[in-house]
Amino acid sequence: MDGAPPPAGVPPMPQGVPTQQELDTFRHQVGEFKRSADSGGFGVNDEGGRIMQRACDDIINENLALVRETQQLTDKPRLGGTYGAKASADAAQQAGIELQTRLGQLNEVMAAYREAIGIAMKNYTLMDENGVMQVRKAGPH
């Protein structure tokens, strides 16, 4: 349903909340990033890594606050007993559940991204240490 307007009575996702397709793409990209880091494909220096991890932490913490603030949206509102009111209440509840789900998924992806950055930081340290060892082995010329 991403890209299509929401059903009648269902508000669109708030601006800044990724679509499911965007989340799936991001999840795939983070997975590739992590696989590359796991294989030692690249390194990130400590300063850059800490900056990236702080950004991840900020996003995760902001989303956790938003999850808490929007929890009541998963409850079905009492709009009346007519068919239209019941349908609108169901749609509103579904939108709240979808919002909570997407925010949770985004936090999971951000946590995986943060972990991959940590791996890349370790890689950088190992690469740096290996470089120093290579220079020492070569000795003075």
C-alpha positions, 0 to 999 in steps of 0.5 A: 500500500506504500505510495497509494493514498491511505483508505478513507479515514486513515491519516497518512504517515507523518512526514519523516516516517519511512515507507515500508519500501524505504525501510526494506531498501535501508535494511538491505543497504545496512545488511550489505554495509555490515557484511562488508564490515564483517569481512574486513572490507573497510574501516572507519576511524574512531572519530568518524565512527563515534560521530556516526554512532552518536547520530544513530543513537539520536535517531534511535532515542528520538524514535523511542520517544515517538513510540512512547508518545504515540502508543495510545494511537494503537487503541481503537478510538470510540467514534460511535456505533454506526458502520462508518464510525466503526470502519473509521475507528478500525482504520485509525487503529490500523494506522497507529499500529502501522506507525508503531511497527515502522518506528520499531523496524527503523530502530532495529535497522539503526541498531544494526547500522550502529553495530556495523559501524563498531565493527568497521571501527575495529577494522580500522584499528586492526588495519592501522596496527597491521600497517605499523607492523609492516613498517617495523618489519621493513626496518630502516632503509 
